[in-house]
Amino acid sequence: MTTTNNPNHKIIKDEDFELIQAINAGQYDLFHDLVKRYEQRLYNFSLRMCWNPSDAEDLVQETFLNVFRYLKDFRYETKFKNWLYRIATSTCIKKRRKSKFAPERELSLDEFIPNDEAAAQAHVPEWAMMPLDKMLNEELAEMINLAILSLPEKYRMVIILRDIEGFSTVETAQILDISPSNVKVRLHRARLFLREKLKGYFEHGE
């Protein structure tokens, strides 16, 4: 939960910098403002991860409890939002593993997607390479959310962080503690899997 305590680190002053400094200086009542700033976004993220309102609420609560517990260790080496989502994803993974609804064995997309990236791209229609946020509308929202939920967790987290939450490849890699190249591979496979699920909708509309 902590960041590296490096005396030579570069401090990142984002929109949350002053608020976090004030909280860590003893103005603990301001933590409520931090919660209000992010609770809806975290709830939406949690709901997409578990599709259960009660579990999503629990996840948000546990995330903020962890944030409050470890906020004093935040070193401003990254955006607070990135650090917050790293805690949220870690909390989500732990909660999913304890859930009675967690699958005994996760599906793998390795066999679904060719290893040759260029070959895979050549067989994908143009609409299939669009980020999800470019496709979202009321008619598609529930279909996409259900399709996302059917993804294995490691792919689901990447596509939610990249295409829904808008984090960059590097930021997503930092949040999930994986390499940027792994983020790209997982995102590509997840997008193709979802487009296959939604292919009938698009072909019908053509």
C-alpha positions as CSV (number, residue, x, y, z in Angstrom):
1,M,0.0,0.0,0.0
2,T,3.0,2.3,0.5
3,T,5.1,4.1,-2.1
4,T,8.9,4.0,-2.2
5,N,10.5,6.3,0.3
6,N,13.1,7.8,-2.0
7,P,14.6,11.1,-0.9
8,N,15.2,12.0,-4.5
9,H,11.7,11.3,-5.8
10,K,9.8,13.8,-7.9
11,I,6.7,15.1,-6.2
12,I,3.6,15.1,-8.4
13,K,1.2,17.9,-7.5
14,D,-2.1,16.9,-8.9
15,E,-5.6,18.1,-8.1
16,D,-5.6,16.1,-4.8
17,F,-2.2,17.3,-3.5
18,E,-3.3,20.1,-1.2
19,L,-6.3,18.1,0.2
20,I,-4.1,15.1,1.0
21,Q,-1.5,17.3,2.6
22,A,-4.1,18.9,4.8
23,I,-5.5,15.5,5.9
24,N,-2.0,14.3,6.7
25,A,-1.4,17.5,8.6
26,G,-4.2,16.6,11.0
27,Q,-7.4,17.9,9.3
28,Y,-9.0,14.5,9.3
29,D,-12.5,15.9,8.8
30,L,-11.4,16.7,5.2
31,F,-11.2,13.0,4.5
32,H,-14.9,13.1,3.9
33,D,-14.2,15.5,1.0
34,L,-11.8,13.0,-0.5
35,V,-14.4,10.3,-0.2
36,K,-17.1,12.4,-1.9
37,R,-14.6,13.2,-4.7
38,Y,-14.1,9.5,-5.6
39,E,-16.8,7.3,-4.1
40,Q,-19.2,7.3,-7.1
41,R,-16.4,6.5,-9.6
42,L,-15.1,3.8,-7.3
43,Y,-18.6,2.4,-6.9
44,N,-19.0,2.2,-10.7
45,F,-15.6,0.6,-11.1
46,S,-16.5,-2.0,-8.3
47,L,-19.9,-2.7,-9.8
48,R,-18.3,-3.5,-13.2
49,M,-15.9,-5.8,-11.5
50,C,-18.4,-7.8,-9.4
51,W,-21.9,-6.9,-10.8
52,N,-23.3,-7.0,-7.3
53,P,-24.4,-3.7,-5.6
54,S,-23.8,-5.0,-2.1
55,D,-20.4,-6.3,-3.0
56,A,-19.6,-3.1,-4.8
57,E,-20.5,-1.0,-1.7
58,D,-18.4,-3.2,0.5
59,L,-15.5,-2.9,-1.9
60,V,-15.7,0.9,-1.8
61,Q,-15.9,1.0,2.0
62,E,-12.9,-1.4,2.3
63,T,-10.9,0.7,-0.2
64,F,-11.4,3.9,1.7
65,L,-10.6,2.2,5.0
66,N,-7.3,1.2,3.5
67,V,-6.7,4.6,2.0
68,F,-7.3,6.2,5.4
69,R,-5.0,3.7,7.1
70,Y,-2.1,4.2,4.6
71,L,-2.6,7.8,3.5
72,K,0.2,9.0,5.7
73,D,2.6,6.8,3.7
74,F,1.7,8.3,0.4
75,R,4.8,9.9,-1.1
76,Y,3.3,11.9,-4.0
77,E,5.4,9.9,-6.5
78,T,2.3,9.2,-8.6
79,K,-1.1,10.8,-9.0
80,F,-3.3,10.1,-6.0
81,K,-6.0,8.7,-8.3
82,N,-3.6,6.1,-9.6
83,W,-2.6,5.1,-6.0
84,L,-6.3,5.0,-5.0
85,Y,-7.2,2.6,-7.9
86,R,-4.2,0.4,-7.1
87,I,-5.6,-0.1,-3.6
88,A,-9.1,-0.6,-5.1
89,T,-7.9,-3.3,-7.5
90,S,-5.9,-5.0,-4.8
91,T,-9.0,-5.0,-2.5
92,C,-11.2,-6.3,-5.3
93,I,-8.8,-9.2,-6.1
94,K,-8.8,-10.2,-2.4
95,K,-12.5,-10.0,-2.2
96,R,-13.1,-11.9,-5.3
97,R,-10.9,-14.8,-4.1
98,K,-13.0,-15.1,-1.0
99,S,-16.3,-14.9,-2.8
100,K,-18.4,-18.0,-3.1
101,F,-19.2,-16.8,-6.7
102,A,-15.5,-16.8,-7.7
103,P,-14.8,-19.4,-10.4
104,E,-12.8,-22.5,-9.5
105,R,-10.6,-21.9,-12.5
106,E,-10.4,-18.8,-14.6
107,L,-10.9,-19.0,-18.3
108,S,-7.9,-18.2,-20.5
109,L,-8.0,-16.1,-23.6
110,D,-4.6,-17.4,-24.7
111,E,-6.1,-19.9,-27.1
112,F,-8.8,-17.5,-28.3
113,I,-6.3,-15.0,-29.6
114,P,-3.5,-15.8,-32.1
115,N,0.1,-15.2,-30.8
116,D,0.8,-13.3,-34.0
117,E,-0.4,-9.7,-33.2
118,A,-0.3,-8.6,-36.8
119,A,-2.3,-11.6,-37.9
120,A,-4.8,-11.0,-35.2
121,Q,-5.2,-7.4,-36.1
122,A,-5.7,-8.3,-39.8
123,H,-8.9,-10.3,-39.1
124,V,-10.5,-7.7,-36.9
125,P,-13.1,-5.3,-38.3
126,E,-12.6,-1.6,-37.7
127,W,-15.3,-1.3,-35.0
128,A,-13.6,-4.0,-33.0
129,M,-10.5,-1.8,-32.4
130,M,-12.4,1.1,-31.0
131,P,-12.0,1.9,-27.3
132,L,-15.2,1.0,-25.4
133,D,-15.9,4.6,-24.4
134,K,-16.4,5.4,-28.1
135,M,-19.1,2.8,-28.3
136,L,-21.1,3.2,-25.1
137,N,-24.7,4.3,-25.4
138,E,-27.9,3.3,-23.6
139,E,-28.7,0.4,-25.9
140,L,-25.2,-1.1,-25.6
141,A,-24.5,-0.3,-22.0
142,E,-25.9,-3.4,-20.3
143,M,-24.7,-5.7,-23.1
144,I,-21.2,-4.4,-22.7
145,N,-21.2,-4.6,-19.0
146,L,-22.4,-8.2,-19.1
147,A,-19.7,-9.0,-21.6
148,I,-17.1,-7.4,-19.5
149,L,-18.3,-9.4,-16.5
150,S,-17.7,-12.6,-18.5
151,L,-14.0,-11.8,-18.9
152,P,-11.4,-13.4,-16.7
153,E,-10.5,-11.0,-13.9
154,K,-7.0,-10.0,-15.2
155,Y,-8.5,-9.0,-18.6
156,R,-11.5,-7.4,-17.0
157,M,-9.4,-5.1,-14.9
158,V,-7.2,-4.0,-17.8
159,I,-10.1,-3.1,-20.1
160,I,-12.1,-1.3,-17.3
161,L,-9.0,0.7,-16.3
162,R,-8.0,1.6,-19.9
163,D,-11.3,1.9,-21.8
164,I,-13.7,2.9,-19.1
165,E,-11.7,4.7,-16.5
166,G,-9.3,6.3,-19.0
167,F,-6.0,5.4,-17.5
168,S,-3.0,5.3,-19.9
169,T,-1.1,2.0,-20.6
170,V,1.7,3.1,-18.2
171,E,-0.7,4.1,-15.5
172,T,-2.6,0.8,-15.8
173,A,0.6,-1.1,-15.6
174,Q,1.5,0.8,-12.4
175,I,-1.9,0.2,-10.8
176,L,-1.8,-3.6,-11.6
177,D,1.9,-4.0,-11.0
178,I,2.5,-5.5,-14.4
179,S,4.5,-4.4,-17.5
180,P,3.1,-2.0,-20.1
181,S,3.5,-4.8,-22.7
182,N,1.3,-7.1,-20.6
183,V,-1.3,-4.4,-20.4
184,K,-1.3,-4.1,-24.2
185,V,-1.6,-7.8,-24.8
186,R,-4.4,-8.2,-22.2
187,L,-6.3,-5.2,-23.6
188,H,-6.0,-6.4,-27.1
189,R,-7.3,-9.9,-26.2
190,A,-10.1,-8.5,-24.0
191,R,-11.3,-6.2,-26.8
192,L,-11.3,-9.0,-29.3
193,F,-13.2,-11.2,-26.9
194,L,-15.8,-8.6,-26.2
195,R,-16.2,-7.7,-29.9
196,E,-16.8,-11.4,-30.6
197,K,-19.5,-11.4,-27.9
198,L,-21.1,-8.2,-29.5
199,K,-20.5,-9.2,-33.1
200,G,-24.1,-10.1,-33.7
201,Y,-25.3,-6.6,-32.6
202,F,-23.0,-4.8,-35.0
203,E,-23.6,-7.1,-37.9
204,H,-27.3,-6.7,-37.4
205,G,-26.9,-2.9,-37.5
206,E,-24.9,-2.9,-40.7
